[in-house]
Amino acid sequence: MALTKIERKKRIQKRIRKKISGSSTTPRLSVFRSNIEIYAQVIDDRSGKTLAAAGSRDKDLKGSKTNKSEISKKVGMAIAAKAKAAGIETVVFDRGGYLYHGRVKALAEGAREGGLKF
């Protein structure tokens, strides 16, 4: 039986989350990518709280007329700035079942440039 695209992605997400877990000292940087937008959250899995969040729909990023990869890089820098303000230096990167390529890679590079370590 062939899996649908959504089922396959959920299976990959489960496999990744078995290995990756965020704590208060090293939270998880989770990425969600839609066809148009991209979002990132810094999550403490032990307490179940989101410590910082950024997305391409934020007011400071919404007006920029650039391509999606450049916006993703700006989102990475924004999440790094918000995490730094919350006192977070290191994170565990969770690509969310997406390939580490294109916009996901641009977000990760932006977060690294912003000062996060992972």
C-alpha distances in whole Angstrom, upper triangle without the diagonal:
4,7,10,13,14,12,12,16,16,15,17,20,20,20,23,25,25,27,29,31,34,37,41,42,39,37,33,33,30,29,28,27,27,27,31,32,32,33,33,34,36,35,36,34,36,38,35,37,37,40,40,38,38,36,37,38,41,45,46,43,42,45,44,43,41,38,35,35,39,38,36,38,41,38,38,42,42,40,42,45,44,43,46,48,46,47,44,44,41,37,34,32,28,27,24,21,23,24,27,28,30,31,30,32,35,35,35,38,40,39,41,43,44,45,42,41,37
4,7,9,12,10,9,13,14,13,15,18,18,18,21,23,23,26,27,30,32,36,39,40,37,35,31,31,28,26,25,24,23,24,27,29,28,30,31,32,34,33,35,32,35,37,34,36,35,38,37,35,35,33,34,35,38,41,43,39,39,42,41,40,38,34,31,32,35,35,32,35,37,35,35,39,39,37,39,42,41,40,44,45,44,45,42,42,39,35,32,29,26,24,21,18,19,20,24,25,27,28,26,29,31,32,32,35,36,36,38,40,41,42,39,38,35
4,6,8,6,6,10,11,10,12,14,15,16,18,20,21,23,24,26,29,33,36,37,34,31,28,27,24,23,21,21,20,21,25,26,25,26,27,28,30,29,31,29,31,33,30,32,31,34,34,32,32,30,30,32,35,38,39,36,36,39,38,37,35,32,29,29,33,32,29,32,34,32,32,36,36,34,36,39,38,37,40,42,40,41,38,39,36,32,29,26,23,21,18,15,16,18,22,23,24,25,24,26,29,28,29,32,33,33,35,37,38,39,36,35,32
4,5,5,6,9,10,11,12,14,16,17,19,20,22,24,24,26,29,32,35,37,33,31,27,26,23,21,19,18,17,18,21,23,22,24,25,26,29,28,30,28,31,33,29,31,30,33,32,30,29,27,28,29,32,35,36,33,33,35,35,34,32,29,26,27,30,29,27,30,32,30,30,34,34,32,34,37,36,35,39,40,39,40,37,38,35,31,28,26,22,20,17,14,15,17,21,21,23,23,22,25,27,27,28,30,32,32,34,36,37,38,35,35,32
4,6,5,6,9,10,11,12,14,16,17,18,20,22,22,24,27,30,33,34,31,28,24,23,20,18,16,15,14,14,18,19,19,20,22,24,26,26,28,26,30,31,28,29,28,30,29,27,26,24,24,26,29,32,33,30,29,32,31,30,29,25,22,23,27,26,23,26,28,26,26,30,30,28,31,34,33,32,36,37,36,37,34,35,32,28,25,23,19,16,14,11,12,14,17,18,19,19,18,21,23,23,24,27,28,28,30,32,33,34,32,32,28
4,5,5,6,9,10,11,12,14,15,16,19,21,21,22,24,28,30,32,29,26,22,21,18,16,14,13,13,14,18,18,18,19,20,21,24,23,25,23,27,28,24,26,25,27,27,24,24,22,23,24,27,30,32,29,28,31,31,30,29,26,22,23,26,25,23,26,28,25,25,29,29,27,29,32,31,30,34,35,34,35,32,33,30,27,24,21,18,15,12,10,12,14,18,19,20,19,18,21,23,22,23,27,27,27,29,32,32,33,30,30,27
4,5,5,6,9,10,11,12,14,15,17,19,20,22,24,28,30,32,29,26,23,22,19,18,16,16,16,18,21,21,21,21,22,23,25,24,26,23,26,28,24,26,26,29,28,26,27,25,26,27,30,33,35,32,31,35,34,34,32,29,26,26,29,28,25,28,30,27,27,31,31,29,31,34,33,32,35,37,35,36,33,34,31,27,24,22,18,17,13,11,13,16,19,21,22,22,20,23,26,25,25,28,30,29,31,34,34,35,32,31,28
4,5,5,6,9,10,11,13,14,16,18,18,21,23,27,30,31,28,25,22,21,18,17,16,16,16,18,21,21,20,21,21,23,24,24,26,23,26,28,25,27,26,29,28,26,26,25,26,27,30,34,34,32,31,34,34,33,31,28,25,24,28,27,24,27,29,27,26,30,30,28,30,33,32,31,34,36,34,36,32,33,30,26,23,20,17,15,12,9,11,13,16,18,20,20,18,21,24,23,23,26,28,27,29,32,32,33,30,29,26
4,5,5,6,9,10,11,12,14,16,16,18,20,24,27,28,25,22,19,18,15,13,12,12,13,15,18,18,17,17,18,19,21,20,22,20,24,25,22,24,22,25,24,22,23,21,22,24,26,30,31,28,28,31,30,30,28,25,22,21,25,24,21,23,26,23,22,26,26,24,26,29,28,27,31,32,31,32,29,29,26,23,20,17,13,11,8,6,8,10,14,15,17,17,15,18,20,19,20,23,24,24,26,28,29,30,26,26,23
4,5,5,6,9,10,10,12,15,15,17,19,22,25,27,24,21,18,18,14,14,13,14,15,17,20,20,18,18,18,18,20,19,21,18,21,23,20,22,21,24,24,22,23,22,23,25,27,31,32,29,29,33,32,32,31,28,24,24,27,26,23,25,27,24,24,27,27,24,27,30,28,27,30,32,30,31,28,29,26,22,19,17,13,12,9,7,10,13,16,18,20,19,17,20,23,21,21,25,26,25,27,30,30,30,27,27,23
4,5,5,6,9,10,11,13,14,17,19,23,26,27,24,22,19,19,16,16,16,17,18,20,23,23,21,21,20,21,22,21,22,19,22,24,21,24,23,26,26,25,26,25,26,28,30,34,35,32,32,36,35,35,33,30,26,26,29,28,25,27,29,26,26,29,29,27,28,32,30,29,32,34,32,33,29,30,27,23,20,18,14,13,11,8,12,14,17,19,21,21,19,21,24,23,22,26,27,26,28,31,31,31,28,27,24
4,5,5,6,9,10,11,12,15,18,21,25,25,22,20,17,17,14,14,14,15,17,19,22,21,19,19,18,19,20,19,21,18,21,24,21,23,22,24,24,23,24,23,24,26,28,32,33,30,30,34,33,33,31,28,24,23,26,26,22,24,26,24,23,26,27,24,26,29,28,26,29,32,30,31,27,27,24,20,17,15,11,10,8,5,9,10,13,16,18,18,16,18,21,20,19,22,24,23,24,28,28,28,25,24,20
4,5,5,6,9,10,10,12,15,18,21,22,19,17,13,14,11,11,11,13,15,18,21,19,17,16,15,16,17,15,17,15,18,20,17,19,18,21,21,20,21,20,22,24,26,29,30,28,28,32,31,31,30,27,23,22,25,24,21,23,25,22,21,24,24,21,23,26,25,23,27,29,27,27,24,25,21,18,15,13,9,9,6,5,9,11,13,16,18,18,15,17,20,18,18,21,23,21,23,26,26,26,23,22,19
4,5,5,6,9,10,12,15,18,21,23,20,18,15,16,13,14,15,17,19,22,24,23,20,19,18,18,18,16,17,14,17,19,17,19,19,22,23,22,23,23,25,27,29,32,33,31,32,35,34,35,33,31,27,26,29,28,24,26,28,25,24,27,27,24,25,29,27,25,28,30,28,29,25,26,23,19,16,15,11,12,9,9,12,15,17,20,22,21,18,20,23,22,21,24,26,24,25,29,29,28,25,24,20
4,6,5,7,9,12,15,18,22,23,20,18,15,16,14,16,16,18,21,23,26,25,22,21,20,19,19,18,19,16,18,21,19,22,21,24,24,24,25,25,27,29,30,34,35,32,33,37,36,36,34,31,28,26,29,28,25,26,29,26,24,27,28,25,26,29,28,26,29,31,29,29,26,26,22,19,15,14,11,12,10,9,12,14,15,19,22,21,18,20,23,22,20,24,26,24,25,28,28,28,24,23,19
4,5,6,6,9,12,16,19,20,16,15,12,13,11,13,14,16,19,22,24,22,19,18,16,16,16,15,16,14,17,19,17,19,19,21,21,21,22,22,24,27,28,31,32,29,31,34,33,34,31,29,25,24,26,25,22,23,25,22,21,24,24,21,22,26,25,22,25,28,26,26,22,22,19,15,11,10,8,9,8,7,11,12,13,16,19,19,15,17,20,18,17,20,22,20,21,24,25,24,21,19,16
4,5,5,7,10,13,17,18,15,13,10,12,10,13,14,17,20,23,25,23,20,18,16,15,14,13,13,10,13,16,14,16,16,18,19,19,21,22,24,26,27,31,31,29,31,34,33,34,32,30,26,25,27,26,23,24,26,23,21,24,24,21,22,25,23,21,24,26,24,24,21,21,18,14,11,11,8,10,9,10,13,15,16,19,22,21,17,19,22,19,18,21,23,20,22,25,25,24,20,19,16
4,6,8,11,14,18,19,16,15,13,15,14,16,18,21,23,26,28,27,23,22,20,18,18,15,15,12,14,17,16,18,19,21,22,23,25,25,28,30,31,34,35,33,34,38,37,38,36,34,30,29,31,30,26,27,29,26,24,27,28,24,25,28,27,24,27,29,26,26,23,23,20,16,13,13,11,13,12,12,16,17,18,22,25,24,20,22,25,23,21,24,26,23,24,28,28,27,23,21,18
4,7,10,13,17,17,14,13,12,14,14,16,18,21,24,27,29,27,23,22,19,18,17,15,15,13,14,18,17,19,19,21,22,22,24,25,28,30,31,34,34,32,34,37,36,37,35,33,29,28,30,29,25,26,28,25,23,26,26,23,23,26,25,22,25,27,25,24,21,21,17,14,11,11,10,12,12,13,16,17,17,20,23,23,19,20,23,21,19,22,24,21,22,25,25,24,20,18,15
4,7,10,14,14,11,10,8,10,10,13,16,19,22,25,27,24,21,19,16,15,13,12,11,10,12,15,14,16,16,17,18,19,21,22,25,27,27,31,31,29,31,34,33,35,32,30,27,25,27,26,22,23,25,22,20,22,23,19,19,23,22,19,21,24,21,21,17,17,14,11,7,8,7,10,11,12,15,16,16,19,22,21,17,18,21,18,16,19,21,18,19,22,22,21,17,15,12
4,7,10,11,9,8,6,10,11,14,17,20,23,26,28,25,21,19,16,13,11,9,8,6,8,11,11,13,13,14,16,17,20,22,25,27,26,30,30,29,31,34,34,35,33,32,28,27,28,27,23,24,25,22,20,22,22,18,19,22,20,17,20,22,19,19,15,16,13,10,8,10,9,13,12,15,17,19,18,22,24,23,19,20,22,20,18,21,22,19,19,23,22,21,17,16,13
4,7,8,6,4,4,8,10,14,16,20,23,27,27,24,20,18,14,11,9,6,5,5,7,10,9,10,11,11,13,15,18,20,23,25,24,28,28,27,29,32,32,34,32,31,27,26,27,25,22,22,23,20,18,20,20,16,16,19,17,14,16,18,15,15,12,13,10,8,7,9,10,13,14,16,19,20,19,23,24,22,19,20,22,19,17,20,20,17,18,21,20,18,15,14,12
4,5,5,5,7,11,13,17,20,23,26,30,30,27,23,20,17,14,10,8,5,6,6,8,9,10,11,11,14,16,19,22,26,27,26,29,29,29,31,34,34,36,35,34,30,29,30,28,25,25,25,22,20,22,21,17,17,19,17,14,16,17,14,13,11,13,11,9,9,12,13,17,17,20,22,24,23,26,28,26,22,23,24,21,19,22,22,19,19,23,21,19,15,15,14
4,6,6,9,12,15,18,21,25,28,31,31,28,24,21,17,14,10,9,6,8,7,8,10,10,11,9,12,15,19,22,25,27,25,28,28,28,30,33,33,36,35,34,31,30,30,28,25,25,25,22,20,21,20,16,16,17,15,12,14,15,11,10,9,11,10,10,11,14,16,19,20,23,25,26,25,28,29,27,24,24,25,22,20,23,22,18,19,22,20,18,15,15,15
4,6,10,12,16,19,22,26,29,32,32,29,25,22,18,15,11,11,9,11,11,12,14,13,13,11,14,17,20,23,26,28,26,29,28,28,31,34,34,36,35,34,31,29,29,28,25,24,24,22,20,20,20,17,15,17,16,12,13,14,12,10,8,9,8,8,10,14,16,19,21,24,25,26,24,27,29,27,23,24,24,21,19,21,21,17,17,20,18,16,13,12,12
4,7,9,12,16,19,22,26,29,29,26,22,19,15,13,9,9,8,10,11,13,13,13,13,11,13,15,18,21,24,26,25,28,27,27,29,32,31,34,32,31,28,26,26,25,22,21,22,20,17,18,18,15,13,16,15,11,12,15,12,11,8,8,6,5,6,10,12,16,17,20,21,22,20,23,25,23,20,20,21,18,16,18,18,15,15,18,16,14,11,10,9
4,7,9,13,16,19,23,26,26,23,19,16,12,10,6,5,5,7,9,11,10,10,9,8,10,12,15,18,21,23,22,25,25,24,26,30,29,32,30,29,26,24,25,23,20,20,20,18,15,17,16,13,12,15,13,10,12,14,11,11,8,10,8,5,6,9,10,14,15,18,19,21,19,22,23,21,18,19,20,17,15,18,17,14,15,18,16,15,11,11,10
4,6,10,13,16,19,23,23,20,16,14,10,8,5,5,7,8,11,12,11,11,9,10,11,12,14,16,19,21,21,24,24,23,25,28,28,30,28,26,23,22,23,21,18,18,19,16,14,16,16,12,12,15,14,11,14,16,14,14,11,12,9,6,5,6,6,10,11,14,15,17,16,19,20,18,15,16,17,14,13,16,16,13,14,18,16,15,12,12,10
4,7,10,13,17,20,20,17,13,10,7,6,5,6,9,11,14,15,13,12,10,10,9,9,11,13,16,18,18,21,21,19,21,25,24,26,24,23,19,18,19,17,14,14,15,12,10,13,13,9,10,13,12,10,13,15,14,14,11,12,10,6,6,5,6,8,10,13,13,15,14,16,17,15,12,13,14,11,9,13,13,10,12,15,14,13,10,11,9
4,7,10,14,17,17,14,11,8,6,5,6,7,11,11,15,16,13,12,10,11,11,9,11,12,14,16,17,21,21,19,21,24,23,25,23,22,18,17,19,17,13,15,16,12,11,14,14,11,12,16,14,13,16,18,16,18,14,15,13,10,9,7,5,6,6,10,11,13,13,15,16,13,10,13,14,11,10,14,14,12,14,17,16,17,13,14,12
4,7,10,13,14,11,7,6,5,7,9,11,14,15,18,19,16,15,13,14,12,10,10,10,12,14,15,19,19,17,18,21,21,22,20,18,14,14,16,14,10,12,14,10,10,13,13,11,13,16,15,14,18,19,19,20,17,18,16,13,11,8,6,6,6,9,9,11,11,13,13,10,7,10,11,9,9,13,13,12,14,17,16,17,15,16,14
4,7,10,11,9,6,5,6,9,12,13,16,16,20,21,17,17,14,16,14,11,11,9,11,13,15,18,19,17,17,20,20,21,19,17,14,14,16,14,11,14,15,12,12,16,15,13,16,18,17,17,21,22,21,23,20,21,20,16,15,12,10,8,7,9,9,12,12,14,13,10,9,12,13,11,12,16,15,15,18,20,19,21,18,20,18
4,7,8,6,4,6,9,12,15,17,20,20,24,24,21,20,17,19,17,14,12,10,10,12,15,18,19,16,16,19,18,18,17,14,11,11,14,12,10,13,14,12,13,16,16,15,18,20,19,20,23,24,24,26,23,24,22,19,18,14,12,9,9,10,8,11,12,12,11,8,8,12,12,10,13,16,15,16,19,20,20,22,20,21,20
4,5,5,6,9,12,15,18,19,23,23,27,27,23,23,20,22,19,16,14,11,11,12,15,18,19,16,15,18,18,18,17,14,11,13,15,13,12,15,16,14,16,19,18,18,21,23,22,23,26,27,26,29,26,27,26,23,21,18,16,13,12,12,11,13,15,14,13,10,11,15,15,14,16,19,18,19,22,23,23,25,24,25,23
4,6,8,12,15,18,21,23,27,27,30,31,27,26,23,25,23,19,17,13,12,13,17,19,20,17,16,18,17,16,15,13,10,12,15,13,12,16,17,15,17,20,20,20,23,25,24,25,28,29,29,32,29,30,28,25,24,21,19,16,15,15,12,14,16,15,12,11,12,16,15,15,18,20,20,21,24,25,25,27,26,27,26
4,7,11,14,17,21,23,27,27,31,31,27,26,23,24,21,18,15,11,9,10,14,16,17,13,12,14,14,13,12,10,8,11,13,11,11,14,15,13,16,19,18,18,21,23,23,24,27,28,28,30,28,29,28,25,25,21,20,17,16,17,15,17,17,16,13,11,13,16,15,14,18,19,18,20,23,23,23,26,25,27,26
4,7,11,14,17,19,23,24,28,27,24,23,19,21,18,14,11,7,6,7,10,13,14,11,10,13,13,13,13,11,8,10,12,9,9,12,12,10,13,16,15,15,18,19,19,20,23,24,24,27,25,25,25,22,22,19,17,15,15,16,14,16,17,16,13,10,11,15,13,12,15,17,16,17,20,21,20,23,22,24,23
4,7,11,14,16,20,21,25,24,21,20,17,18,15,11,9,6,6,8,11,14,14,11,12,15,14,15,14,12,9,10,11,8,7,10,11,8,10,13,12,12,15,17,16,17,20,21,21,23,21,22,21,18,18,15,14,12,12,14,12,14,14,14,12,8,9,12,11,9,12,14,13,14,17,18,17,20,18,20,19
4,7,11,13,17,18,21,21,18,16,13,14,11,8,6,4,6,8,10,13,14,12,13,16,16,17,17,15,12,13,14,11,8,11,11,7,9,12,11,9,13,15,13,14,17,18,18,20,18,19,19,16,16,13,12,11,11,14,13,15,15,16,14,11,10,13,12,9,12,15,13,12,16,17,16,18,16,19,18
4,7,10,13,15,18,18,16,14,10,11,8,6,5,6,9,11,11,15,15,14,15,19,18,20,19,18,14,14,15,12,10,11,11,8,8,11,9,7,10,12,11,11,14,16,15,17,15,16,15,12,12,10,10,10,10,14,13,15,14,16,15,12,10,12,12,8,10,13,12,10,14,15,14,15,13,15,15
4,6,10,12,15,15,12,10,7,8,6,4,7,9,12,14,13,17,17,16,18,21,21,23,22,21,18,18,18,16,13,14,14,10,10,12,11,7,10,12,10,9,13,14,13,15,12,14,14,11,11,10,10,11,11,15,15,18,17,19,18,15,13,15,15,12,12,15,14,12,15,17,15,16,13,15,14
4,7,10,13,12,11,9,6,5,5,6,9,12,15,17,16,19,19,19,21,24,24,26,25,24,21,20,20,18,16,16,16,13,11,13,12,8,9,12,9,7,11,12,10,12,9,11,10,8,9,9,10,12,13,16,17,19,18,20,20,18,15,17,17,13,13,16,15,11,14,16,14,14,11,13,12
4,6,9,9,7,6,4,6,7,9,12,15,18,19,18,22,22,22,23,27,27,29,28,27,24,23,24,22,19,20,19,16,15,17,15,12,13,15,12,10,14,15,12,13,11,13,12,9,10,11,10,13,13,16,18,20,19,22,23,20,17,19,20,16,16,19,18,15,17,20,18,17,14,15,14
4,6,6,6,5,6,7,10,12,16,18,22,23,22,25,25,25,27,31,31,33,32,31,28,27,27,25,22,23,23,20,18,20,18,15,15,17,15,12,15,16,12,13,11,14,12,10,10,12,12,16,16,19,21,23,22,25,26,24,20,22,23,20,18,21,21,17,19,22,20,19,16,16,15
4,6,5,7,9,10,13,14,18,20,24,25,24,27,28,27,29,33,33,35,34,32,29,28,29,27,24,25,25,22,20,22,21,17,18,21,18,15,18,19,16,17,15,17,15,12,11,13,12,16,15,18,20,22,22,25,27,24,21,23,24,21,20,23,23,20,22,25,23,22,18,18,17
4,6,8,11,12,15,17,21,23,27,28,27,30,31,31,32,36,36,38,37,36,32,32,33,30,27,28,28,25,23,25,24,20,21,23,20,17,20,21,17,17,16,18,16,14,14,16,16,19,18,21,24,26,25,29,30,28,25,26,28,24,23,26,26,23,24,27,25,24,20,20,19
4,6,9,10,14,16,20,22,26,27,26,29,29,30,31,35,35,38,37,36,33,32,33,30,28,28,28,25,24,25,23,20,21,22,19,17,19,19,16,17,16,18,17,16,16,18,17,21,20,23,25,28,27,30,31,29,26,28,29,25,24,27,27,23,25,28,25,24,21,22,21
4,7,10,13,14,18,20,23,24,23,26,27,27,28,32,33,35,34,33,30,29,30,28,25,26,26,22,22,24,22,18,20,21,18,16,19,20,16,18,16,19,18,15,15,17,15,18,17,20,22,25,25,28,29,26,23,26,27,23,22,26,25,22,24,27,25,24,21,22,20
4,6,9,11,15,17,21,21,20,23,24,24,26,29,30,32,32,31,28,28,28,26,23,24,24,20,20,21,19,16,17,18,15,13,17,16,13,15,14,17,17,14,15,16,16,18,17,21,23,25,25,28,28,25,22,25,25,21,21,24,23,20,22,25,22,22,19,20,20
4,6,7,11,14,17,18,17,20,20,21,22,26,26,29,28,28,24,24,25,22,20,21,20,16,16,17,15,12,14,15,12,11,14,14,11,14,12,15,15,13,14,14,14,16,16,19,21,23,23,25,25,22,20,22,22,18,18,21,20,17,20,22,19,19,17,18,18
4,7,11,14,18,18,16,19,19,20,22,25,26,29,28,28,25,24,24,22,20,20,19,16,15,16,13,10,12,12,9,7,11,10,7,10,9,12,13,11,13,15,15,18,18,21,22,25,23,25,25,22,20,22,21,18,18,20,18,15,18,20,17,16,14,16,16
4,7,11,14,15,13,16,16,16,18,22,22,25,24,24,21,21,21,18,16,16,15,12,12,12,10,7,9,9,6,6,9,9,7,10,10,12,13,12,14,14,15,16,17,21,21,23,22,23,23,20,18,19,19,15,15,18,15,13,16,17,14,15,13,15,16
4,7,11,11,10,13,14,13,15,19,19,22,21,21,18,18,18,15,13,14,13,9,10,11,9,6,10,10,7,8,12,12,11,14,13,15,15,13,15,14,14,15,15,19,19,21,20,21,20,17,15,18,17,13,14,17,14,12,16,17,14,16,14,17,17
4,7,8,7,10,10,10,12,15,15,18,18,18,15,15,15,11,10,11,10,6,8,9,6,5,9,10,8,10,13,13,13,16,15,16,17,15,16,15,15,15,16,19,18,20,19,20,18,14,14,16,14,11,13,15,12,11,15,16,13,15,14,17,18
4,5,6,9,10,8,9,13,13,15,15,15,12,13,13,9,8,11,9,6,9,11,8,8,12,13,12,13,16,17,17,20,18,20,20,18,18,16,16,15,15,18,17,19,18,18,16,12,13,15,13,10,13,15,13,13,16,17,15,18,17,20,20
4,6,8,9,6,6,10,10,12,11,11,9,11,10,7,7,10,8,6,10,11,10,11,14,15,14,16,19,19,20,23,21,22,22,20,21,18,18,17,17,19,17,19,18,18,15,12,13,15,13,11,14,16,13,14,18,18,16,19,19,22,22
4,6,8,7,5,9,10,12,13,14,12,14,14,10,11,14,11,9,13,14,12,13,16,16,15,18,21,20,21,24,23,24,25,23,24,21,21,19,19,22,20,22,22,21,19,15,16,19,17,14,18,19,17,17,21,21,19,22,22,25,25
4,6,5,6,9,11,14,15,16,14,16,15,11,12,14,11,9,12,13,10,11,14,14,13,16,18,17,18,21,21,22,23,22,23,21,21,20,21,24,22,24,23,23,21,17,18,20,17,15,18,19,16,16,20,19,17,20,20,23,24
4,6,5,7,10,13,15,17,16,18,16,13,14,16,12,11,15,15,12,14,17,15,14,18,20,18,20,23,23,25,26,25,26,25,25,24,24,27,26,27,26,26,23,20,21,23,20,18,21,22,18,19,22,21,19,22,22,26,27
4,6,7,8,12,13,16,15,16,14,11,13,14,10,10,13,12,9,12,15,13,13,17,18,17,19,22,22,23,25,24,26,24,24,24,25,28,26,27,26,25,22,19,20,21,18,16,19,19,16,17,20,18,16,19,20,24,25
4,6,6,9,10,12,11,13,11,7,10,11,8,8,11,11,9,12,14,14,14,17,19,18,20,23,22,23,24,23,24,22,22,21,22,25,23,24,23,21,19,15,17,18,15,14,17,17,14,15,18,17,16,19,20,23,24
4,6,8,10,12,11,14,12,9,12,13,11,11,14,15,13,15,18,17,17,20,22,22,23,26,25,26,27,26,27,24,24,23,23,25,23,25,24,23,20,16,18,20,17,16,19,20,17,18,22,21,19,23,23,26,27
4,6,9,12,13,15,13,10,14,15,12,13,17,16,15,18,20,19,20,23,24,24,26,28,28,29,30,29,30,27,27,26,27,29,26,27,26,25,21,18,21,22,19,18,22,22,19,21,24,22,21,24,25,29,29
4,6,9,10,12,10,8,12,12,10,12,15,15,14,17,19,19,20,22,24,24,26,28,27,28,28,27,29,26,26,24,26,27,25,25,24,22,19,16,19,20,16,16,20,19,16,19,21,20,19,23,24,27,28
4,7,9,12,10,9,12,14,12,14,17,17,17,20,22,22,23,25,27,27,29,31,30,30,31,30,30,27,27,25,26,28,25,25,24,22,18,16,19,20,17,17,21,20,18,21,23,21,21,25,26,29,29
4,7,8,6,7,10,11,11,13,15,16,16,19,20,21,22,24,26,27,29,30,29,29,29,28,28,25,25,23,24,25,22,22,21,18,15,13,16,17,14,15,18,17,15,18,21,19,19,23,24,26,27
4,6,6,6,9,10,11,13,15,16,17,19,20,22,23,25,26,27,29,31,29,28,28,27,27,23,23,20,22,22,19,19,18,15,11,10,14,14,12,13,16,16,15,18,20,19,20,23,24,26,25
4,5,5,6,9,10,10,12,14,15,16,18,20,21,22,24,26,27,28,26,26,26,24,23,20,20,17,18,19,16,16,15,13,9,7,10,12,9,10,14,14,13,16,18,18,18,22,21,23,23
4,5,5,6,9,10,11,13,14,15,17,19,20,21,23,25,26,27,25,24,23,22,21,18,18,15,17,18,15,14,13,10,7,5,8,9,6,8,11,11,10,13,15,15,16,19,19,21,20
4,5,5,6,9,10,11,12,14,15,17,19,20,21,23,25,26,24,23,23,22,22,19,20,18,20,21,18,17,16,13,10,8,11,11,7,9,12,11,9,13,15,13,14,18,18,20,21
4,5,5,6,9,10,10,12,14,15,16,18,20,21,23,24,23,22,22,21,22,19,19,17,18,20,17,18,16,15,12,9,11,12,9,8,12,12,10,12,15,14,14,18,18,20,21
4,5,5,6,9,10,11,12,14,15,16,18,20,21,22,20,20,20,18,18,15,15,13,15,17,14,15,13,12,9,6,7,9,6,5,9,9,8,10,13,13,13,16,15,18,17
4,5,5,6,9,10,11,13,14,15,17,19,20,21,19,18,18,17,18,15,16,14,17,19,16,16,14,12,10,8,9,8,5,5,7,7,4,8,10,9,10,13,13,15,16
4,5,5,6,9,10,11,12,14,15,17,18,20,18,18,19,18,19,17,18,17,19,21,19,19,17,16,14,11,12,12,9,7,10,10,6,9,11,10,9,13,14,17,18
4,5,5,6,9,10,10,12,14,15,16,18,17,17,17,16,17,14,15,14,16,19,17,18,16,16,14,10,10,12,9,6,9,10,7,8,12,11,10,13,13,16,16
4,5,5,6,9,10,10,12,14,15,16,14,14,14,13,14,12,13,13,15,18,16,16,14,14,13,10,9,10,8,4,6,7,4,4,8,8,7,10,9,12,13
4,6,5,6,9,10,10,12,14,15,14,13,14,14,16,14,16,16,19,21,20,20,17,17,16,13,13,13,10,8,9,8,5,5,8,7,5,8,9,12,14
4,5,5,6,9,10,11,12,14,13,14,15,15,17,15,17,17,19,22,20,22,19,20,18,15,14,15,13,10,11,12,8,8,11,10,8,11,11,14,16
4,5,5,6,8,10,10,12,11,12,12,11,13,12,14,15,16,20,19,20,18,19,18,15,13,14,13,9,10,12,9,7,10,11,8,10,9,12,13
4,5,5,6,9,10,10,9,9,10,10,13,12,15,16,18,21,20,21,18,19,19,16,15,15,13,10,10,10,8,5,8,8,5,6,6,9,11
4,5,5,6,9,10,10,10,12,13,16,16,18,19,21,25,24,24,22,23,22,19,18,18,16,13,13,13,10,8,11,10,6,8,9,12,15
4,5,5,6,9,9,11,13,13,16,16,18,19,20,24,23,25,23,24,23,20,18,19,18,14,15,16,13,10,13,13,10,11,10,14,16
4,5,5,6,5,7,9,9,13,13,15,17,19,22,22,24,21,23,23,20,18,18,18,14,14,15,13,10,12,13,10,9,8,11,13
4,5,5,5,6,9,11,15,16,18,20,22,26,25,26,23,25,25,22,20,20,19,16,15,16,14,11,12,12,9,8,8,11,14
4,5,7,10,13,14,18,19,21,23,24,28,27,29,26,28,27,24,23,23,22,18,18,19,16,14,15,15,12,11,12,15,17
4,6,9,12,12,16,17,19,22,23,26,27,28,26,28,28,25,23,23,22,19,19,20,18,15,16,17,14,13,12,15,17
4,7,10,11,15,17,20,22,24,27,28,29,26,28,28,26,24,24,23,20,19,20,18,15,15,17,13,12,11,13,15
4,6,8,11,13,16,19,20,24,24,25,23,25,25,23,21,21,20,17,16,17,16,12,13,15,12,10,8,9,11
4,7,11,13,16,18,21,24,24,24,22,24,24,22,20,19,19,16,14,15,14,11,10,12,10,7,5,6,9
4,7,10,13,16,18,21,21,22,19,21,23,21,18,17,18,15,13,14,14,11,10,13,12,9,6,5,6
4,6,9,12,14,17,18,19,16,19,20,19,15,15,16,14,11,13,14,10,10,14,13,11,7,6,5
4,6,10,12,14,15,16,14,17,19,18,14,14,16,14,11,14,15,12,12,16,15,14,10,8,6
4,6,9,11,12,12,10,14,15,14,10,11,13,11,8,11,13,10,11,14,14,14,10,9,6
4,5,8,9,11,10,13,15,14,10,11,14,12,10,14,15,13,14,17,17,17,14,13,10
4,6,6,7,7,10,12,11,7,9,12,10,9,13,14,13,14,18,18,18,15,15,12
4,6,9,10,12,14,13,9,12,15,13,12,16,17,16,18,21,21,21,18,18,15
4,7,9,12,14,13,10,13,16,15,14,18,19,19,20,23,23,24,21,21,17
4,6,8,10,10,7,10,13,12,12,15,17,17,19,21,22,23,20,20,17
4,5,8,9,7,8,12,12,12,14,17,17,18,20,22,23,20,20,17
4,7,8,6,5,9,10,9,11,14,14,14,17,19,19,17,17,14
4,6,6,5,8,10,10,11,13,15,15,17,19,20,19,19,17
4,6,5,6,9,10,11,12,14,15,16,18,20,19,20,18
4,5,5,6,9,10,10,12,14,15,16,19,18,19,17
4,5,5,6,9,10,11,13,14,15,17,15,16,14
4,5,5,6,9,10,11,12,14,16,14,14,13
4,5,5,6,9,10,10,12,14,14,15,14
4,5,5,6,9,10,10,13,12,13,13
4,5,5,6,9,10,11,9,10,9
4,5,5,6,9,10,10,10,10
4,5,5,6,9,9,11,12
4,5,5,7,6,8,9
4,5,5,5,6,8
4,5,7,9,11
4,6,9,12
4,7,10
4,7
4
